[in-house]
Amino acid sequence: MASSSPAIDGLLANHEVIRTEKVERMSATLYDVYKGRIVSVDTCKQPFFGQARRVQFEHIGLDYCAYDAEVEIDFPNAPSLRQQFCLDGAGETLLRRAAVPLSGRSTCVIPSGAAITTRFGAGYRQLVLRVDPAALLRRLESFVGANLPGPIEFRSAQTFHSPQLATLKRSALFFASEVDGFERDASRLARGEFQEALLAAFLTGNAHNYSYLLQAPPPALTPRQVWLAEAWIEANWDKPLTVETLSGAVGYSARSIFKAFKDYRGYSPMEFAKKVRLRRARDMLSRPRPGDTVTEVAFRCGFQNHGHFAREYRSQFGESPSKTITRAKRARLG
């Protein structure tokens, strides 16, 4: 097996589909799980090794694959949008008779319903982000505040010259590296909002037929609409904050709401939600239930990373969350 970085090799480690040095086993699994078909394998330079991992959430899924030898694979159409992020090596995807390069500089967006052929060079590693196109369309309509006349059509060949696309790749890699934590029941809130962040990054990072709508200035709102949004967030702090629900609650496009928050408050709706959840976390830590820990409270309040939660909490309240819960437990015993 060719070596790559430990960070790459560890992606989706607990979600292995197959790991094998036998072409026949890989071929059978590709067909059973992905309906794919190995067209050719070149083992002249490298012996064969293949690996696949997969995980699925509500609106997105992730696939990791690794090949040591050069390989060509046909994949049939699939209902989801797919974006290939090359992590090591190089390859190309044949889509609608055009070859889209796969490298550290370029990526391919595969439309829903499109069949492809992939050619991976020796030592190739990639992460594939799968996105529900219906969920993506609903988010875009909430962003712009209008029903769109047709589906979103993405440019297949994209490059990382766009900072927004680089952000999408980093976010997808982070989600893949932390996927076990996001699967916890207590992480429902954080998982939902991270999926929202990925959907938003997918829309803003990749060029498509409605990109111009995201670049036009949004209509201006008044402070009253900001107050309505804040009231809704306060009342629904324990639910994932999505552009769809926020837009529906206030009755304006999400882009207008985000701009109004920036103009009148100097922060985003997400930052306001974080402050609300920090206050809720302080209430829980000050009156802990039997068996409560700082980590469990952080999860319930939408904070996936314990270290990040502790830093935000200390910045907001001037003490660590462990100090708050320890003081509360001692007061109860005393």
NORRADA-V496550 format. One record per helix or strand of 3 or more residues. SS is the DSSP state (~ for helix, > for strand). FROM is the first residue (numbers start at 1). LEN is the number of residues. If there is no record, write none. Layout:
SS/FROM/LEN
SS/FROM/LEN
This chain:
~/6/4
>/16/5
~/23/12
>/37/6
>/50/7
>/60/8
>/70/6
>/81/8
>/91/5
>/98/5
>/106/5
>/116/5
>/124/8
~/133/12
>/157/3
~/163/15
~/179/4
~/185/21
~/211/5
~/223/13
~/243/8
~/254/11
~/269/18
~/294/7
~/306/12
~/321/13
